[in-house]
Amino acid sequence: MKLSRFFRSFSFAAQGIVAAVRKEQNIRFHLMAAVVVGVSGWLTGLSKTEWLIVILLIGGMLALELLNTAMERVVDLASPEVHPLAKQAKDMAAGAVLVFAAASAIIGLLIFLPKWL
C-alpha cells in the first residue's frame, strides 16, 4: 500500500466532514454544542475520566450525525421519489441520532450538575 494513497484517504474524510458542515444545520448545531460543553468542562474543572467520557460522547455524536447525513444522501440517491421505506430508513437514522443525543444529555447532566450544585 502506497503511503500517498493512505494519506489521500484522510483527505477524502476531511472533504466529507467539510461538506456536512457546509450543508447540514444539525452538524453545525452539534459542533456548537461541543464547543459549549468543552468550555463548560474547562471552566468546571472536569477530571481526566470525566473528560474521556465527554470526548467520547462528543465524538460519538458527531460521528453518528455524519452517518445519518450519509444515510440520507444514499436514500435520496436510491429513491428520489417519495417511498414509505425510504422515509422509514431516514427516520430511523434520525432516531438513532436522537437516542444518542438524549443519552449524551443525561450523562452530561450526571457529570456537570453535581459540580454546579
C-alpha positions as CSV (number, residue, x, y, z in Angstrom):
1,M,0.0,0.0,0.0
2,K,1.4,3.3,-1.0
3,L,1.7,5.9,1.7
4,S,0.3,8.7,-0.6
5,R,-2.9,6.5,-1.0
6,F,-3.1,6.1,2.7
7,F,-2.9,9.9,3.3
8,R,-5.3,10.6,0.5
9,S,-8.0,8.7,2.4
10,F,-7.7,11.3,5.2
11,S,-8.3,14.0,2.6
12,F,-11.5,12.3,1.4
13,A,-12.7,12.0,5.0
14,A,-11.9,15.7,5.6
15,Q,-13.9,16.6,2.4
16,G,-16.8,14.7,3.8
17,I,-16.7,16.5,7.1
18,V,-16.4,19.9,5.4
19,A,-19.3,19.1,3.1
20,A,-21.5,18.1,6.0
21,V,-20.6,21.2,8.0
22,R,-21.4,23.4,4.9
23,K,-24.7,21.8,4.1
24,E,-26.2,20.4,7.3
25,Q,-27.6,22.6,10.0
26,N,-27.7,19.7,12.5
27,I,-24.0,19.1,12.4
28,R,-23.3,22.8,12.9
29,F,-25.6,22.7,15.9
30,H,-23.7,19.7,17.4
31,L,-20.4,21.4,16.8
32,M,-21.6,24.5,18.6
33,A,-22.9,22.3,21.4
34,A,-19.5,20.6,21.6
35,V,-17.8,24.0,21.9
36,V,-20.2,25.0,24.7
37,V,-19.6,21.6,26.5
38,G,-15.8,21.9,26.1
39,V,-15.7,25.5,27.5
40,S,-18.1,24.4,30.3
41,G,-15.9,21.4,31.1
42,W,-12.8,23.6,31.2
43,L,-14.4,26.1,33.5
44,T,-15.9,23.4,35.7
45,G,-12.6,21.5,36.1
46,L,-13.6,18.1,34.9
47,S,-11.4,15.1,35.9
48,K,-9.5,13.1,33.4
49,T,-12.1,10.4,33.5
50,E,-14.9,12.9,33.0
51,W,-13.1,14.4,30.0
52,L,-12.7,11.0,28.5
53,I,-16.4,10.4,28.8
54,V,-17.3,13.9,27.4
55,I,-14.9,13.5,24.5
56,L,-16.3,10.0,23.6
57,L,-19.8,11.5,23.7
58,I,-18.9,14.4,21.5
59,G,-17.1,12.2,19.1
60,G,-19.9,9.7,19.0
61,M,-22.5,12.4,18.4
62,L,-20.6,14.0,15.6
63,A,-19.8,10.6,14.0
64,L,-23.5,9.5,14.3
65,E,-24.7,12.8,12.7
66,L,-22.2,12.2,9.8
67,L,-23.6,8.7,9.4
68,N,-27.1,10.0,9.5
69,T,-26.3,12.6,6.8
70,A,-24.6,9.9,4.6
71,M,-27.7,7.6,5.0
72,E,-30.0,10.5,3.9
73,R,-27.8,11.1,0.9
74,V,-27.8,7.4,-0.1
75,V,-31.5,7.0,0.4
76,D,-32.2,10.2,-1.7
77,L,-30.0,8.8,-4.4
78,A,-31.5,5.4,-4.4
79,S,-35.1,6.6,-4.1
80,P,-35.5,10.1,-5.5
81,E,-39.3,9.8,-5.3
82,V,-41.1,9.6,-2.0
83,H,-41.3,6.0,-0.8
84,P,-42.5,4.7,2.6
85,L,-39.4,2.5,3.1
86,A,-37.1,5.4,2.1
87,K,-38.9,7.6,4.7
88,Q,-38.6,4.9,7.3
89,A,-34.9,4.4,6.7
90,K,-34.2,8.2,7.0
91,D,-36.5,8.5,10.1
92,M,-34.8,5.5,11.8
93,A,-31.3,7.0,11.2
94,A,-32.5,10.3,12.6
95,G,-34.0,8.4,15.6
96,A,-30.6,6.8,16.3
97,V,-29.1,10.3,16.5
98,L,-31.9,11.4,18.8
99,V,-31.4,8.4,21.1
100,F,-27.6,9.1,21.4
101,A,-28.2,12.8,21.9
102,A,-30.7,12.1,24.7
103,A,-28.3,9.6,26.4
104,S,-25.4,12.1,26.0
105,A,-27.5,14.9,27.6
106,I,-28.4,12.6,30.5
107,I,-24.7,11.6,31.0
108,G,-23.7,15.3,30.7
109,L,-26.2,16.2,33.4
110,L,-24.8,13.4,35.7
111,I,-21.3,14.8,35.2
112,F,-21.9,18.5,35.4
113,L,-24.9,19.0,37.8
114,P,-23.2,17.7,41.0
115,K,-20.3,20.1,40.3
116,W,-22.6,23.0,39.8
117,L,-24.9,22.4,42.7
